[in-house]
Amino acid sequence: MLIEYLLLISTNIIFQTSRTYNARAIAKEDTMKVVWTSIIVKVSWIISTSIGIKSVFDGDIWLAITYVVTGTLGDYLGMIITYKNNA
């Protein structure tokens, strides 16, 4: 159970952060960054989303809440990191 939480937290934060970074790479038309960040986005998405969906079907409310909270945290970190890199 602890491994499931740790895996969800890490992959969801990676997903949200890399998705934001990927969107910025697309806007800058940086093909190599788009390709590499897309791979990271897809792999982390499939892992975190499957754990999140499983938690809903299993009725594990705390794991589902963790999914939502870490997704929001990942969005925030993605914005902070990409704005800091552009400054």
DAJO-V600187 format. One record per backbone hydrogen bond with DSSP energy under -1.0 kcal/mol. NH is the residue of the N-H (numbers start at 0). CO is the residue of the C=O. If there is no record, write none. Layout:
NH;CO
NH;CO
This chain:
4;0
5;1
6;2
7;3
8;4
9;5
10;6
11;7
12;8
13;9
14;10
15;11
16;12
17;13
18;14
19;15
20;16
21;17
22;18
23;19
24;20
25;21
26;22
27;23
28;25
29;24
30;28
33;29
34;30
35;31
36;32
37;33
38;34
39;35
40;36
41;37
42;38
43;39
44;40
45;41
46;42
47;43
48;44
49;45
50;46
51;47
52;48
53;49
54;50
55;51
56;52
57;53
59;54
60;58
63;59
64;60
65;61
66;62
67;63
68;64
69;65
70;66
71;67
72;68
73;69
74;70
75;71
76;72
77;73
78;74
79;75
80;76
81;77
82;78
83;79
84;80
85;81
